[in-house]
Amino acid sequence: MAVRVICFFQPGCMGCMEQTPINREVEKKLNITIEEIDAIKNPDYIKKFELKVTPTIVILRNGDLLGRFEGVVHTEQLMGALKKYL
């Protein structure tokens, strides 16, 4: 099954605003989709993934957690992590 990448954010979060263009660049370079989910509007995810900060990026396959980043993740680091699972 394909890898699922989710970026949890919240409105007004400066780090989240910084992460969004990084996510778009990674999507283009790796031809993937990074889902963006508002953690405040979806509180079930806060508990499920034990979210403490935003942005938080999780990498999943078949529901299993493969990787996790808390805070802003720069392009090279995110691409390197994702290439392992694509």
PDB file with SEQRES, HELIX, SHEET and CRYST1 records, atoms N, CA, C and O in Angstrom:
SEQRES   1 A   86  MET ALA VAL ARG VAL ILE CYS PHE PHE GLN PRO GLY CYS          
SEQRES   2 A   86  MET GLY CYS MET GLU GLN THR PRO ILE ASN ARG GLU VAL          
SEQRES   3 A   86  GLU LYS LYS LEU ASN ILE THR ILE GLU GLU ILE ASP ALA          
SEQRES   4 A   86  ILE LYS ASN PRO ASP TYR ILE LYS LYS PHE GLU LEU LYS          
SEQRES   5 A   86  VAL THR PRO THR ILE VAL ILE LEU ARG ASN GLY ASP LEU          
SEQRES   6 A   86  LEU GLY ARG PHE GLU GLY VAL VAL HIS THR GLU GLN LEU          
SEQRES   7 A   86  MET GLY ALA LEU LYS LYS TYR LEU                              
HELIX    1 AA1 MET A   14  LEU A   30  1                                  17    
HELIX    2 AA2 PRO A   43  LYS A   48  1                                   6    
HELIX    3 AA3 THR A   75  LYS A   83  1                                   9    
SHEET    1 AA1 4 ILE A  34  ASP A  38  0                                        
SHEET    2 AA1 4 VAL A   3  PHE A   9  1                                        
SHEET    3 AA1 4 THR A  56  ARG A  61 -1                                        
SHEET    4 AA1 4 ASP A  64  GLU A  70 -1                                        
CRYST1    1.000    1.000    1.000  90.00  90.00  90.00 P 1           1          
ATOM      1  N   MET A   1       0.838  -1.181   0.000  1.00  0.00           N  
ATOM      2  CA  MET A   1       0.000   0.000   0.000  1.00  0.00           C  
ATOM      3  C   MET A   1       0.884   1.245   0.000  1.00  0.00           C  
ATOM      4  O   MET A   1       2.029   1.213   0.449  1.00  0.00           O  
ATOM      5  N   ALA A   2       0.340   2.313  -0.501  1.00  0.00           N  
ATOM      6  CA  ALA A   2       1.086   3.563  -0.614  1.00  0.00           C  
ATOM      7  C   ALA A   2       1.331   4.201   0.746  1.00  0.00           C  
ATOM      8  O   ALA A   2       0.626   3.948   1.723  1.00  0.00           O  
ATOM      9  N   VAL A   3       2.336   5.017   0.764  1.00  0.00           N  
ATOM     10  CA  VAL A   3       2.661   5.778   1.960  1.00  0.00           C  
ATOM     11  C   VAL A   3       1.692   6.958   2.058  1.00  0.00           C  
ATOM     12  O   VAL A   3       1.368   7.595   1.056  1.00  0.00           O  
ATOM     13  N   ARG A   4       1.239   7.237   3.273  1.00  0.00           N  
ATOM     14  CA  ARG A   4       0.361   8.376   3.535  1.00  0.00           C  
ATOM     15  C   ARG A   4       1.134   9.363   4.407  1.00  0.00           C  
ATOM     16  O   ARG A   4       1.677   8.994   5.448  1.00  0.00           O  
ATOM     17  N   VAL A   5       1.174  10.605   3.973  1.00  0.00           N  
ATOM     18  CA  VAL A   5       1.887  11.642   4.712  1.00  0.00           C  
ATOM     19  C   VAL A   5       0.866  12.690   5.150  1.00  0.00           C  
ATOM     20  O   VAL A   5       0.130  13.237   4.328  1.00  0.00           O  
ATOM     21  N   ILE A   6       0.832  12.959   6.448  1.00  0.00           N  
ATOM     22  CA  ILE A   6      -0.114  13.930   6.993  1.00  0.00           C  
ATOM     23  C   ILE A   6       0.663  15.001   7.741  1.00  0.00           C  
ATOM     24  O   ILE A   6       1.552  14.702   8.538  1.00  0.00           O  
ATOM     25  N   CYS A   7       0.316  16.247   7.474  1.00  0.00           N  
ATOM     26  CA  CYS A   7       0.881  17.374   8.209  1.00  0.00           C  
ATOM     27  C   CYS A   7      -0.249  17.990   9.024  1.00  0.00           C  
ATOM     28  O   CYS A   7      -1.206  18.526   8.466  1.00  0.00           O  
ATOM     29  N   PHE A   8      -0.136  17.910  10.340  1.00  0.00           N  
ATOM     30  CA  PHE A   8      -1.126  18.506  11.226  1.00  0.00           C  
ATOM     31  C   PHE A   8      -0.731  19.954  11.498  1.00  0.00           C  
ATOM     32  O   PHE A   8       0.427  20.255  11.789  1.00  0.00           O  
ATOM     33  N   PHE A   9      -1.712  20.836  11.398  1.00  0.00           N  
ATOM     34  CA  PHE A   9      -1.456  22.259  11.597  1.00  0.00           C  
ATOM     35  C   PHE A   9      -2.580  22.866  12.420  1.00  0.00           C  
ATOM     36  O   PHE A   9      -3.572  22.206  12.731  1.00  0.00           O  
ATOM     37  N   GLN A  10      -2.406  24.128  12.765  1.00  0.00           N  
ATOM     38  CA  GLN A  10      -3.488  24.902  13.356  1.00  0.00           C  
ATOM     39  C   GLN A  10      -3.401  26.324  12.820  1.00  0.00           C  
ATOM     40  O   GLN A  10      -2.305  26.839  12.601  1.00  0.00           O  
ATOM     41  N   PRO A  11      -4.541  26.958  12.609  1.00  0.00           N  
ATOM     42  CA  PRO A  11      -4.550  28.326  12.077  1.00  0.00           C  
ATOM     43  C   PRO A  11      -3.756  29.274  12.973  1.00  0.00           C  
ATOM     44  O   PRO A  11      -3.823  29.197  14.200  1.00  0.00           O  
ATOM     45  N   GLY A  12      -3.010  30.162  12.340  1.00  0.00           N  
ATOM     46  CA  GLY A  12      -2.227  31.153  13.072  1.00  0.00           C  
ATOM     47  C   GLY A  12      -0.868  30.674  13.546  1.00  0.00           C  
ATOM     48  O   GLY A  12      -0.098  31.458  14.101  1.00  0.00           O  
ATOM     49  N   CYS A  13      -0.565  29.425  13.342  1.00  0.00           N  
ATOM     50  CA  CYS A  13       0.717  28.852  13.764  1.00  0.00           C  
ATOM     51  C   CYS A  13       1.808  29.295  12.778  1.00  0.00           C  
ATOM     52  O   CYS A  13       1.750  28.976  11.591  1.00  0.00           O  
ATOM     53  N   MET A  14       2.795  30.029  13.286  1.00  0.00           N  
ATOM     54  CA  MET A  14       3.864  30.543  12.416  1.00  0.00           C  
ATOM     55  C   MET A  14       4.680  29.408  11.794  1.00  0.00           C  
ATOM     56  O   MET A  14       5.028  29.465  10.614  1.00  0.00           O  
ATOM     57  N   GLY A  15       4.983  28.384  12.583  1.00  0.00           N  
ATOM     58  CA  GLY A  15       5.719  27.246  12.043  1.00  0.00           C  
ATOM     59  C   GLY A  15       4.938  26.537  10.947  1.00  0.00           C  
ATOM     60  O   GLY A  15       5.513  26.071   9.964  1.00  0.00           O  
ATOM     61  N   CYS A  16       3.625  26.459  11.125  1.00  0.00           N  
ATOM     62  CA  CYS A  16       2.766  25.815  10.122  1.00  0.00           C  
ATOM     63  C   CYS A  16       2.793  26.595   8.813  1.00  0.00           C  
ATOM     64  O   CYS A  16       2.832  26.016   7.727  1.00  0.00           O  
ATOM     65  N   MET A  17       2.772  27.928   8.937  1.00  0.00           N  
ATOM     66  CA  MET A  17       2.827  28.770   7.738  1.00  0.00           C  
ATOM     67  C   MET A  17       4.168  28.605   7.028  1.00  0.00           C  
ATOM     68  O   MET A  17       4.244  28.698   5.802  1.00  0.00           O  
ATOM     69  N   GLU A  18       5.212  28.362   7.792  1.00  0.00           N  
ATOM     70  CA  GLU A  18       6.533  28.123   7.207  1.00  0.00           C  
ATOM     71  C   GLU A  18       6.595  26.731   6.563  1.00  0.00           C  
ATOM     72  O   GLU A  18       7.265  26.547   5.547  1.00  0.00           O  
ATOM     73  N   GLN A  19       5.903  25.761   7.151  1.00  0.00           N  
ATOM     74  CA  GLN A  19       5.937  24.380   6.664  1.00  0.00           C  
ATOM     75  C   GLN A  19       5.194  24.201   5.350  1.00  0.00           C  
ATOM     76  O   GLN A  19       5.606  23.395   4.517  1.00  0.00           O  
ATOM     77  N   THR A  20       4.108  24.935   5.148  1.00  0.00           N  
ATOM     78  CA  THR A  20       3.262  24.743   3.970  1.00  0.00           C  
ATOM     79  C   THR A  20       4.025  24.845   2.649  1.00  0.00           C  
ATOM     80  O   THR A  20       3.899  23.941   1.823  1.00  0.00           O  
ATOM     81  N   PRO A  21       4.815  25.904   2.407  1.00  0.00           N  
ATOM     82  CA  PRO A  21       5.543  25.944   1.128  1.00  0.00           C  
ATOM     83  C   PRO A  21       6.598  24.845   1.003  1.00  0.00           C  
ATOM     84  O   PRO A  21       6.905  24.398  -0.102  1.00  0.00           O  
ATOM     85  N   ILE A  22       7.146  24.414   2.125  1.00  0.00           N  
ATOM     86  CA  ILE A  22       8.097  23.298   2.104  1.00  0.00           C  
ATOM     87  C   ILE A  22       7.373  22.035   1.653  1.00  0.00           C  
ATOM     88  O   ILE A  22       7.883  21.281   0.824  1.00  0.00           O  
ATOM     89  N   ASN A  23       6.182  21.811   2.205  1.00  0.00           N  
ATOM     90  CA  ASN A  23       5.386  20.640   1.800  1.00  0.00           C  
ATOM     91  C   ASN A  23       5.077  20.680   0.312  1.00  0.00           C  
ATOM     92  O   ASN A  23       5.179  19.657  -0.367  1.00  0.00           O  
ATOM     93  N   ARG A  24       4.700  21.846  -0.206  1.00  0.00           N  
ATOM     94  CA  ARG A  24       4.374  21.960  -1.636  1.00  0.00           C  
ATOM     95  C   ARG A  24       5.592  21.625  -2.497  1.00  0.00           C  
ATOM     96  O   ARG A  24       5.462  20.959  -3.524  1.00  0.00           O  
ATOM     97  N   GLU A  25       6.761  22.080  -2.086  1.00  0.00           N  
ATOM     98  CA  GLU A  25       7.987  21.803  -2.838  1.00  0.00           C  
ATOM     99  C   GLU A  25       8.293  20.301  -2.840  1.00  0.00           C  
ATOM    100  O   GLU A  25       8.646  19.737  -3.876  1.00  0.00           O  
ATOM    101  N   VAL A  26       8.155  19.663  -1.684  1.00  0.00           N  
ATOM    102  CA  VAL A  26       8.407  18.219  -1.575  1.00  0.00           C  
ATOM    103  C   VAL A  26       7.394  17.446  -2.407  1.00  0.00           C  
ATOM    104  O   VAL A  26       7.751  16.466  -3.061  1.00  0.00           O  
ATOM    105  N   GLU A  27       6.153  17.869  -2.389  1.00  0.00           N  
ATOM    106  CA  GLU A  27       5.122  17.211  -3.205  1.00  0.00           C  
ATOM    107  C   GLU A  27       5.504  17.227  -4.679  1.00  0.00           C  
ATOM    108  O   GLU A  27       5.397  16.208  -5.362  1.00  0.00           O  
ATOM    109  N   LYS A  28       5.945  18.368  -5.165  1.00  0.00           N  
ATOM    110  CA  LYS A  28       6.332  18.500  -6.571  1.00  0.00           C  
ATOM    111  C   LYS A  28       7.541  17.638  -6.899  1.00  0.00           C  
ATOM    112  O   LYS A  28       7.557  16.937  -7.910  1.00  0.00           O  
ATOM    113  N   LYS A  29       8.554  17.693  -6.040  1.00  0.00           N  
ATOM    114  CA  LYS A  29       9.802  16.972  -6.319  1.00  0.00           C  
ATOM    115  C   LYS A  29       9.625  15.452  -6.249  1.00  0.00           C  
ATOM    116  O   LYS A  29      10.271  14.722  -7.000  1.00  0.00           O  
ATOM    117  N   LEU A  30       8.760  14.974  -5.360  1.00  0.00           N  
ATOM    118  CA  LEU A  30       8.586  13.524  -5.185  1.00  0.00           C  
ATOM    119  C   LEU A  30       7.293  12.999  -5.785  1.00  0.00           C  
ATOM    120  O   LEU A  30       7.014  11.801  -5.719  1.00  0.00           O  
ATOM    121  N   ASN A  31       6.500  13.894  -6.373  1.00  0.00           N  
ATOM    122  CA  ASN A  31       5.229  13.504  -6.981  1.00  0.00           C  
ATOM    123  C   ASN A  31       4.334  12.747  -5.991  1.00  0.00           C  
ATOM    124  O   ASN A  31       3.828  11.664  -6.284  1.00  0.00           O  
ATOM    125  N   ILE A  32       4.157  13.351  -4.815  1.00  0.00           N  
ATOM    126  CA  ILE A  32       3.314  12.773  -3.771  1.00  0.00           C  
ATOM    127  C   ILE A  32       2.315  13.828  -3.297  1.00  0.00           C  
ATOM    128  O   ILE A  32       2.364  14.982  -3.725  1.00  0.00           O  
ATOM    129  N   THR A  33       1.425  13.424  -2.424  1.00  0.00           N  
ATOM    130  CA  THR A  33       0.497  14.349  -1.792  1.00  0.00           C  
ATOM    131  C   THR A  33       0.745  14.327  -0.290  1.00  0.00           C  
ATOM    132  O   THR A  33       0.836  13.264   0.323  1.00  0.00           O  
ATOM    133  N   ILE A  34       0.850  15.503   0.284  1.00  0.00           N  
ATOM    134  CA  ILE A  34       0.949  15.630   1.731  1.00  0.00           C  
ATOM    135  C   ILE A  34      -0.377  16.212   2.204  1.00  0.00           C  
ATOM    136  O   ILE A  34      -0.705  17.361   1.911  1.00  0.00           O  
ATOM    137  N   GLU A  35      -1.130  15.404   2.936  1.00  0.00           N  
ATOM    138  CA  GLU A  35      -2.423  15.858   3.457  1.00  0.00           C  
ATOM    139  C   GLU A  35      -2.183  16.867   4.565  1.00  0.00           C  
ATOM    140  O   GLU A  35      -1.276  16.699   5.380  1.00  0.00           O  
ATOM    141  N   GLU A  36      -2.989  17.907   4.596  1.00  0.00           N  
ATOM    142  CA  GLU A  36      -2.905  18.868   5.684  1.00  0.00           C  
ATOM    143  C   GLU A  36      -4.216  18.817   6.459  1.00  0.00           C  
ATOM    144  O   GLU A  36      -5.294  19.005   5.895  1.00  0.00           O  
ATOM    145  N   ILE A  37      -4.107  18.562   7.753  1.00  0.00           N  
ATOM    146  CA  ILE A  37      -5.283  18.422   8.607  1.00  0.00           C  
ATOM    147  C   ILE A  37      -5.180  19.404   9.758  1.00  0.00           C  
ATOM    148  O   ILE A  37      -4.172  19.458  10.461  1.00  0.00           O  
ATOM    149  N   ASP A  38      -6.246  20.185   9.940  1.00  0.00           N  
ATOM    150  CA  ASP A  38      -6.337  21.128  11.054  1.00  0.00           C  
ATOM    151  C   ASP A  38      -6.557  20.316  12.331  1.00  0.00           C  
ATOM    152  O   ASP A  38      -7.619  19.724  12.520  1.00  0.00           O  
ATOM    153  N   ALA A  39      -5.567  20.292  13.191  1.00  0.00           N  
ATOM    154  CA  ALA A  39      -5.638  19.480  14.412  1.00  0.00           C  
ATOM    155  C   ALA A  39      -6.737  19.956  15.356  1.00  0.00           C  
ATOM    156  O   ALA A  39      -7.341  19.145  16.059  1.00  0.00           O  
ATOM    157  N   ILE A  40      -7.001  21.251  15.378  1.00  0.00           N  
ATOM    158  CA  ILE A  40      -8.020  21.799  16.275  1.00  0.00           C  
ATOM    159  C   ILE A  40      -9.419  21.357  15.838  1.00  0.00           C  
ATOM    160  O   ILE A  40     -10.265  21.046  16.676  1.00  0.00           O  
ATOM    161  N   LYS A  41      -9.658  21.332  14.539  1.00  0.00           N  
ATOM    162  CA  LYS A  41     -10.970  20.919  14.021  1.00  0.00           C  
ATOM    163  C   LYS A  41     -11.145  19.404  14.020  1.00  0.00           C  
ATOM    164  O   LYS A  41     -12.256  18.909  13.833  1.00  0.00           O  
ATOM    165  N   ASN A  42     -10.070  18.676  14.225  1.00  0.00           N  
ATOM    166  CA  ASN A  42     -10.092  17.207  14.214  1.00  0.00           C  
ATOM    167  C   ASN A  42      -9.430  16.674  15.482  1.00  0.00           C  
ATOM    168  O   ASN A  42      -8.362  16.068  15.406  1.00  0.00           O  
ATOM    169  N   PRO A  43     -10.045  16.890  16.644  1.00  0.00           N  
ATOM    170  CA  PRO A  43      -9.404  16.545  17.919  1.00  0.00           C  
ATOM    171  C   PRO A  43      -9.123  15.056  18.113  1.00  0.00           C  
ATOM    172  O   PRO A  43      -8.286  14.696  18.941  1.00  0.00           O  
ATOM    173  N   ASP A  44      -9.804  14.184  17.368  1.00  0.00           N  
ATOM    174  CA  ASP A  44      -9.514  12.753  17.489  1.00  0.00           C  
ATOM    175  C   ASP A  44      -8.060  12.455  17.118  1.00  0.00           C  
ATOM    176  O   ASP A  44      -7.438  11.559  17.690  1.00  0.00           O  
ATOM    177  N   TYR A  45      -7.528  13.207  16.165  1.00  0.00           N  
ATOM    178  CA  TYR A  45      -6.141  13.000  15.755  1.00  0.00           C  
ATOM    179  C   TYR A  45      -5.162  13.410  16.857  1.00  0.00           C  
ATOM    180  O   TYR A  45      -4.088  12.824  16.985  1.00  0.00           O  
ATOM    181  N   ILE A  46      -5.534  14.417  17.650  1.00  0.00           N  
ATOM    182  CA  ILE A  46      -4.657  14.862  18.739  1.00  0.00           C  
ATOM    183  C   ILE A  46      -4.380  13.695  19.673  1.00  0.00           C  
ATOM    184  O   ILE A  46      -3.239  13.455  20.067  1.00  0.00           O  
ATOM    185  N   LYS A  47      -5.434  12.979  20.019  1.00  0.00           N  
ATOM    186  CA  LYS A  47      -5.276  11.829  20.908  1.00  0.00           C  
ATOM    187  C   LYS A  47      -4.594  10.659  20.192  1.00  0.00           C  
ATOM    188  O   LYS A  47      -3.665  10.050  20.722  1.00  0.00           O  
ATOM    189  N   LYS A  48      -5.065  10.359  18.989  1.00  0.00           N  
ATOM    190  CA  LYS A  48      -4.542   9.209  18.252  1.00  0.00           C  
ATOM    191  C   LYS A  48      -3.029   9.295  18.024  1.00  0.00           C  
ATOM    192  O   LYS A  48      -2.313   8.308  18.195  1.00  0.00           O  
ATOM    193  N   PHE A  49      -2.554  10.478  17.640  1.00  0.00           N  
ATOM    194  CA  PHE A  49      -1.133  10.647  17.332  1.00  0.00           C  
ATOM    195  C   PHE A  49      -0.366  11.375  18.434  1.00  0.00           C  
ATOM    196  O   PHE A  49       0.796  11.740  18.256  1.00  0.00           O  
ATOM    197  N   GLU A  50      -1.032  11.583  19.583  1.00  0.00           N  
ATOM    198  CA  GLU A  50      -0.409  12.258  20.725  1.00  0.00           C  
ATOM    199  C   GLU A  50       0.270  13.552  20.294  1.00  0.00           C  
ATOM    200  O   GLU A  50       1.440  13.791  20.594  1.00  0.00           O  
ATOM    201  N   LEU A  51      -0.492  14.383  19.582  1.00  0.00           N  
ATOM    202  CA  LEU A  51       0.040  15.641  19.078  1.00  0.00           C  
ATOM    203  C   LEU A  51       0.294  16.613  20.222  1.00  0.00           C  
ATOM    204  O   LEU A  51      -0.574  16.854  21.061  1.00  0.00           O  
ATOM    205  N   LYS A  52       1.492  17.160  20.237  1.00  0.00           N  
ATOM    206  CA  LYS A  52       1.868  18.128  21.264  1.00  0.00           C  
ATOM    207  C   LYS A  52       2.182  19.489  20.666  1.00  0.00           C  
ATOM    208  O   LYS A  52       2.010  20.516  21.322  1.00  0.00           O  
ATOM    209  N   VAL A  53       2.642  19.498  19.424  1.00  0.00           N  
ATOM    210  CA  VAL A  53       2.999  20.736  18.734  1.00  0.00           C  
ATOM    211  C   VAL A  53       2.511  20.672  17.291  1.00  0.00           C  
ATOM    212  O   VAL A  53       2.253  19.601  16.743  1.00  0.00           O  
ATOM    213  N   THR A  54       2.397  21.846  16.702  1.00  0.00           N  
ATOM    214  CA  THR A  54       2.162  21.921  15.264  1.00  0.00           C  
ATOM    215  C   THR A  54       3.242  22.815  14.685  1.00  0.00           C  
ATOM    216  O   THR A  54       3.662  23.775  15.331  1.00  0.00           O  
ATOM    217  N   PRO A  55       3.692  22.520  13.496  1.00  0.00           N  
ATOM    218  CA  PRO A  55       3.276  21.393  12.682  1.00  0.00           C  
ATOM    219  C   PRO A  55       3.871  20.076  13.179  1.00  0.00           C  
ATOM    220  O   PRO A  55       4.969  20.034  13.733  1.00  0.00           O  
ATOM    221  N   THR A  56       3.113  19.012  12.962  1.00  0.00           N  
ATOM    222  CA  THR A  56       3.609  17.656  13.161  1.00  0.00           C  
ATOM    223  C   THR A  56       3.321  16.890  11.880  1.00  0.00           C  
ATOM    224  O   THR A  56       2.196  16.900  11.380  1.00  0.00           O  
ATOM    225  N   ILE A  57       4.333  16.232  11.358  1.00  0.00           N  
ATOM    226  CA  ILE A  57       4.186  15.419  10.145  1.00  0.00           C  
ATOM    227  C   ILE A  57       4.340  13.962  10.537  1.00  0.00           C  
ATOM    228  O   ILE A  57       5.293  13.589  11.222  1.00  0.00           O  
ATOM    229  N   VAL A  58       3.391  13.138  10.096  1.00  0.00           N  
ATOM    230  CA  VAL A  58       3.493  11.701  10.317  1.00  0.00           C  
ATOM    231  C   VAL A  58       3.520  11.000   8.969  1.00  0.00           C  
ATOM    232  O   VAL A  58       2.855  11.415   8.020  1.00  0.00           O  
ATOM    233  N   ILE A  59       4.293   9.941   8.905  1.00  0.00           N  
ATOM    234  CA  ILE A  59       4.406   9.109   7.703  1.00  0.00           C  
ATOM    235  C   ILE A  59       3.847   7.745   8.066  1.00  0.00           C  
ATOM    236  O   ILE A  59       4.317   7.101   9.004  1.00  0.00           O  
ATOM    237  N   LEU A  60       2.842   7.307   7.322  1.00  0.00           N  
ATOM    238  CA  LEU A  60       2.138   6.062   7.622  1.00  0.00           C  
ATOM    239  C   LEU A  60       2.133   5.120   6.425  1.00  0.00           C  
ATOM    240  O   LEU A  60       2.166   5.551   5.272  1.00  0.00           O  
ATOM    241  N   ARG A  61       2.092   3.827   6.724  1.00  0.00           N  
ATOM    242  CA  ARG A  61       1.836   2.801   5.700  1.00  0.00           C  
ATOM    243  C   ARG A  61       0.951   1.762   6.368  1.00  0.00           C  
ATOM    244  O   ARG A  61       1.305   1.204   7.407  1.00  0.00           O  
ATOM    245  N   ASN A  62      -0.200   1.510   5.763  1.00  0.00           N  
ATOM    246  CA  ASN A  62      -1.178   0.564   6.316  1.00  0.00           C  
ATOM    247  C   ASN A  62      -1.545   0.919   7.760  1.00  0.00           C  
ATOM    248  O   ASN A  62      -1.808   0.036   8.577  1.00  0.00           O  
ATOM    249  N   GLY A  63      -1.559   2.205   8.061  1.00  0.00           N  
ATOM    250  CA  GLY A  63      -1.901   2.651   9.403  1.00  0.00           C  
ATOM    251  C   GLY A  63      -0.764   2.590  10.401  1.00  0.00           C  
ATOM    252  O   GLY A  63      -0.901   3.062  11.529  1.00  0.00           O  
ATOM    253  N   ASP A  64       0.364   2.010   9.996  1.00  0.00           N  
ATOM    254  CA  ASP A  64       1.525   1.912  10.893  1.00  0.00           C  
ATOM    255  C   ASP A  64       2.393   3.156  10.758  1.00  0.00           C  
ATOM    256  O   ASP A  64       2.658   3.619   9.649  1.00  0.00           O  
ATOM    257  N   LEU A  65       2.829   3.689  11.880  1.00  0.00           N  
ATOM    258  CA  LEU A  65       3.667   4.879  11.894  1.00  0.00           C  
ATOM    259  C   LEU A  65       5.090   4.520  11.482  1.00  0.00           C  
ATOM    260  O   LEU A  65       5.750   3.706  12.127  1.00  0.00           O  
ATOM    261  N   LEU A  66       5.551   5.141  10.397  1.00  0.00           N  
ATOM    262  CA  LEU A  66       6.907   4.908   9.905  1.00  0.00           C  
ATOM    263  C   LEU A  66       7.862   6.011  10.356  1.00  0.00           C  
ATOM    264  O   LEU A  66       9.045   5.768  10.594  1.00  0.00           O  
ATOM    265  N   GLY A  67       7.329   7.218  10.467  1.00  0.00           N  
ATOM    266  CA  GLY A  67       8.170   8.344  10.839  1.00  0.00           C  
ATOM    267  C   GLY A  67       7.332   9.483  11.370  1.00  0.00           C  
ATOM    268  O   GLY A  67       6.129   9.550  11.120  1.00  0.00           O  
ATOM    269  N   ARG A  68       7.973  10.385  12.111  1.00  0.00           N  
ATOM    270  CA  ARG A  68       7.274  11.497  12.737  1.00  0.00           C  
ATOM    271  C   ARG A  68       8.240  12.661  12.903  1.00  0.00           C  
ATOM    272  O   ARG A  68       9.390  12.483  13.306  1.00  0.00           O  
ATOM    273  N   PHE A  69       7.751  13.851  12.585  1.00  0.00           N  
ATOM    274  CA  PHE A  69       8.531  15.071  12.769  1.00  0.00           C  
ATOM    275  C   PHE A  69       7.678  16.086  13.501  1.00  0.00           C  
ATOM    276  O   PHE A  69       6.522  16.303  13.137  1.00  0.00           O  
ATOM    277  N   GLU A  70       8.228  16.706  14.518  1.00  0.00           N  
ATOM    278  CA  GLU A  70       7.529  17.758  15.252  1.00  0.00           C  
ATOM    279  C   GLU A  70       8.260  19.066  15.002  1.00  0.00           C  
ATOM    280  O   GLU A  70       9.484  19.139  15.106  1.00  0.00           O  
ATOM    281  N   GLY A  71       7.496  20.093  14.672  1.00  0.00           N  
ATOM    282  CA  GLY A  71       8.094  21.373  14.331  1.00  0.00           C  
ATOM    283  C   GLY A  71       8.394  21.432  12.843  1.00  0.00           C  
ATOM    284  O   GLY A  71       8.093  20.501  12.095  1.00  0.00           O  
ATOM    285  N   VAL A  72       8.987  22.530  12.432  1.00  0.00           N  
ATOM    286  CA  VAL A  72       9.280  22.736  11.010  1.00  0.00           C  
ATOM    287  C   VAL A  72      10.349  21.748  10.548  1.00  0.00           C  
ATOM    288  O   VAL A  72      11.387  21.585  11.189  1.00  0.00           O  
ATOM    289  N   VAL A  73      10.073  21.097   9.424  1.00  0.00           N  
ATOM    290  CA  VAL A  73      11.018  20.150   8.820  1.00  0.00           C  
ATOM    291  C   VAL A  73      11.423  20.730   7.469  1.00  0.00           C  
ATOM    292  O   VAL A  73      10.569  21.022   6.632  1.00  0.00           O  
ATOM    293  N   HIS A  74      12.707  20.893   7.264  1.00  0.00           N  
ATOM    294  CA  HIS A  74      13.182  21.503   6.031  1.00  0.00           C  
ATOM    295  C   HIS A  74      13.171  20.499   4.878  1.00  0.00           C  
ATOM    296  O   HIS A  74      13.150  19.285   5.084  1.00  0.00           O  
ATOM    297  N   THR A  75      13.187  21.031   3.687  1.00  0.00           N  
ATOM    298  CA  THR A  75      12.995  20.252   2.462  1.00  0.00           C  
ATOM    299  C   THR A  75      13.890  19.026   2.392  1.00  0.00           C  
ATOM    300  O   THR A  75      13.397  17.920   2.172  1.00  0.00           O  
ATOM    301  N   GLU A  76      15.174  19.196   2.571  1.00  0.00           N  
ATOM    302  CA  GLU A  76      16.118  18.090   2.407  1.00  0.00           C  
ATOM    303  C   GLU A  76      15.858  16.977   3.420  1.00  0.00           C  
ATOM    304  O   GLU A  76      15.915  15.795   3.083  1.00  0.00           O  
ATOM    305  N   GLN A  77      15.575  17.362   4.651  1.00  0.00           N  
ATOM    306  CA  GLN A  77      15.329  16.371   5.700  1.00  0.00           C  
ATOM    307  C   GLN A  77      14.042  15.594   5.421  1.00  0.00           C  
ATOM    308  O   GLN A  77      14.008  14.371   5.563  1.00  0.00           O  
ATOM    309  N   LEU A  78      12.987  16.305   5.024  1.00  0.00           N  
ATOM    310  CA  LEU A  78      11.713  15.650   4.739  1.00  0.00           C  
ATOM    311  C   LEU A  78      11.830  14.740   3.520  1.00  0.00           C  
ATOM    312  O   LEU A  78      11.335  13.613   3.536  1.00  0.00           O  
ATOM    313  N   MET A  79      12.478  15.220   2.472  1.00  0.00           N  
ATOM    314  CA  MET A  79      12.649  14.402   1.266  1.00  0.00           C  
ATOM    315  C   MET A  79      13.470  13.146   1.580  1.00  0.00           C  
ATOM    316  O   MET A  79      13.133  12.054   1.123  1.00  0.00           O  
ATOM    317  N   GLY A  80      14.526  13.300   2.344  1.00  0.00           N  
ATOM    318  CA  GLY A  80      15.357  12.153   2.697  1.00  0.00           C  
ATOM    319  C   GLY A  80      14.572  11.090   3.442  1.00  0.00           C  
ATOM    320  O   GLY A  80      14.721   9.898   3.177  1.00  0.00           O  
ATOM    321  N   ALA A  81      13.738  11.524   4.375  1.00  0.00           N  
ATOM    322  CA  ALA A  81      12.931  10.576   5.139  1.00  0.00           C  
ATOM    323  C   ALA A  81      11.903   9.889   4.249  1.00  0.00           C  
ATOM    324  O   ALA A  81      11.709   8.676   4.338  1.00  0.00           O  
ATOM    325  N   LEU A  82      11.253  10.656   3.400  1.00  0.00           N  
ATOM    326  CA  LEU A  82      10.202  10.081   2.554  1.00  0.00           C  
ATOM    327  C   LEU A  82      10.759   9.135   1.496  1.00  0.00           C  
ATOM    328  O   LEU A  82      10.118   8.134   1.175  1.00  0.00           O  
ATOM    329  N   LYS A  83      11.920   9.424   0.954  1.00  0.00           N  
ATOM    330  CA  LYS A  83      12.505   8.564  -0.075  1.00  0.00           C  
ATOM    331  C   LYS A  83      12.724   7.143   0.427  1.00  0.00           C  
ATOM    332  O   LYS A  83      12.701   6.199  -0.363  1.00  0.00           O  
ATOM    333  N   LYS A  84      12.933   6.981   1.717  1.00  0.00           N  
ATOM    334  CA  LYS A  84      13.121   5.647   2.293  1.00  0.00           C  
ATOM    335  C   LYS A  84      11.873   4.783   2.158  1.00  0.00           C  
ATOM    336  O   LYS A  84      11.959   3.556   2.119  1.00  0.00           O  
ATOM    337  N   TYR A  85      10.727   5.422   2.089  1.00  0.00           N  
ATOM    338  CA  TYR A  85       9.455   4.688   2.136  1.00  0.00           C  
ATOM    339  C   TYR A  85       8.687   4.687   0.811  1.00  0.00           C  
ATOM    340  O   TYR A  85       7.669   4.005   0.692  1.00  0.00           O  
ATOM    341  N   LEU A  86       9.152   5.426  -0.164  1.00  0.00           N  
ATOM    342  CA  LEU A  86       8.431   5.484  -1.461  1.00  0.00           C  
ATOM    343  C   LEU A  86       8.872   4.368  -2.381  1.00  0.00           C  
ATOM    344  O   LEU A  86       8.377   4.261  -3.503  1.00  0.00           O  
TER     345      LEU A  86                                                      
END                                                                             
